[in-house]
């Protein structure tokens, strides 16, 4: 999950093992709060688990991403399968206009769903990274699918990237 506050700050929530929270998560991460930890002896509905069944501990973190705030206002977020997109509003101090156009991505980079062709698909991105291929376009909308993503520019152009096995791009 991803949330934007009125001042443009971004908070992410969940497990975050692939970087989709905007940080490498463990129990001692700055700006993160361990919200809950499910016992490895309980199932999802609170019942005891068969002792032969392997159950992993599940953590839920709430994390504030310092990249975004009044200095770099996030205006839209979209979450996909183990990755996140954030669209910023770049403040023009002289005219007090918010010019939307920079798209950041972070998380699991398999299938090139993050839009960073320079990052091997086996590496995760643990901090927000600007999608350079969109830098010169005024992006007004973003959408993160399961393993693919898309954005629309102010001119009405649609850009897609990521997994294309089923011709979704």
C-alpha positions in Angstrom: 0.0 0.0 0.0 1.1 3.6 -0.6 -0.3 6.8 0.8 0.2 10.5 0.0 -0.2 13.2 2.6 -1.5 16.7 1.8 2.1 18.0 1.9 3.2 15.6 -0.7 4.9 13.1 1.7 4.7 9.4 0.8 4.2 6.5 3.2 4.3 2.9 2.1 3.0 -0.1 4.1 3.5 -3.8 3.8 6.2 -6.5 3.8 8.7 -4.7 1.5 11.2 -7.5 0.9 11.6 -6.6 -2.8 12.1 -2.8 -2.2 8.5 -1.9 -3.0 8.3 0.2 0.2 11.2 2.4 -1.1 13.8 1.0 1.3 15.5 -2.3 2.2 13.2 -3.3 5.1 14.3 -5.0 8.3 13.4 -4.4 11.9 15.8 -1.5 12.4 15.1 0.7 9.4 15.1 4.5 10.0 11.7 6.1 9.3 9.9 2.7 9.6 7.6 1.4 12.2 6.9 -2.3 12.6 3.1 -2.3 12.6 2.4 -6.0 13.1 4.1 -9.3 13.1 2.0 -12.4 12.6 3.0 -15.4 14.8 4.4 -18.2 12.8 2.2 -20.5 14.8 -1.1 -19.0 13.6 -2.8 -19.2 10.2 -4.5 -16.1 8.5 -7.7 -16.7 10.4 -6.0 -17.1 13.8 -6.3 -20.9 14.0 -3.3 -23.1 15.0 -1.2 -24.3 12.1 -0.3 -28.0 11.6 3.1 -28.4 13.1 4.4 -30.1 9.9 3.4 -27.1 7.8 6.1 -24.6 7.1 4.9 -21.0 7.9 7.0 -17.9 7.5 6.8 -14.9 9.8 5.0 -12.0 8.1 5.9 -8.4 8.9 4.0 -5.3 8.1 6.0 -2.0 8.1 4.9 1.6 7.7 7.7 3.6 6.1 8.0 7.3 5.2 10.0 7.8 2.0 12.2 10.9 2.6 12.5 11.6 -1.2 9.0 13.1 -1.1 7.5 15.9 0.9 7.0 19.7 0.6 10.4 19.9 -1.2 9.3 17.3 -3.8 5.5 16.7 -3.7 4.2 13.4 -4.7 0.8 13.8 -6.5 0.0 10.2 -7.5 1.0 6.7 -6.6 0.3 3.3 -8.0 1.3 -0.1 -6.7 2.0 -3.2 -8.7 3.2 -6.7 -7.9 6.3 -6.0 -5.7 6.9 -2.5 -7.1 5.6 1.1 -6.8 5.4 4.1 -9.0 5.2 7.7 -7.8 4.5 10.9 -9.8 5.8 14.1 -8.4 4.8 17.7 -8.6 7.8 19.8 -9.1 7.5 23.1 -7.3 8.2 26.3 -9.3 8.8 28.7 -6.4 8.5 31.8 -8.6 5.1 31.1 -10.0 3.9 28.6 -7.3 2.9 26.2 -10.1 3.1 22.5 -9.6 4.5 21.0 -12.8 3.9 17.3 -12.9 6.3 15.2 -14.9 8.8 13.1 -13.0 8.0 9.4 -12.5 9.9 7.4 -9.8 9.9 3.7 -9.5 11.2 1.2 -6.9 10.9 -2.5 -6.0 11.4 -5.7 -7.9 12.9 -5.0 -11.4 12.2 -8.4 -13.1 10.5 -8.1 -16.5 11.8 -4.5 -16.6 8.6 -3.3 -14.8 10.5 -0.4 -13.2 11.3 1.2 -16.6 15.1 1.2 -15.9 16.8 -0.7 -18.8 20.2 -0.2 -17.2 19.3 -2.2 -14.1 19.6 -6.0 -14.4 16.2 -7.7 -14.1 17.6 -9.8 -11.2 18.3 -6.7 -9.0 15.8 -4.8 -6.9 15.7 -1.1 -6.5 15.4 -0.1 -2.8 15.1 3.7 -3.2 13.0 5.8 -5.5 14.7 6.2 -8.9 13.6 8.6 -11.7 12.6 6.8 -14.9 15.0 8.6 -17.2 13.2 7.7 -20.4 10.2 9.8 -19.3 12.2 12.8 -18.0 11.4 15.0 -21.0 7.7 14.2 -21.0 5.1 15.9 -18.9 3.5 12.8 -17.3 0.0 13.4 -15.8 -1.1 9.9 -14.9 0.6 6.6 -13.9 -0.6 3.0 -13.5 1.2 0.0 -12.2 -0.1 -3.4 -13.3 1.0 -6.8 -12.1 4.3 -6.9 -14.1 3.9 -4.0 -16.5 3.3 -0.2 -16.1 1.9 2.7 -18.1 1.7 6.5 -18.1 -0.1 9.2 -20.0 1.5 12.5 -20.9 -0.2 15.9 -21.1 -0.1 15.5 -24.9 -2.2 12.3 -24.6 0.7 10.0 -25.4 0.6 6.6 -23.8 3.9 4.9 -22.7 4.0 1.2 -21.5 6.9 -0.9 -20.3 7.5 -4.3 -18.6 6.2 -7.8 -19.1 4.6 -8.3 -22.5 4.0 -12.1 -22.7 0.3 -11.6 -23.2 0.6 -8.5 -25.4 -0.5 -6.2 -22.7 1.9 -3.5 -23.9 
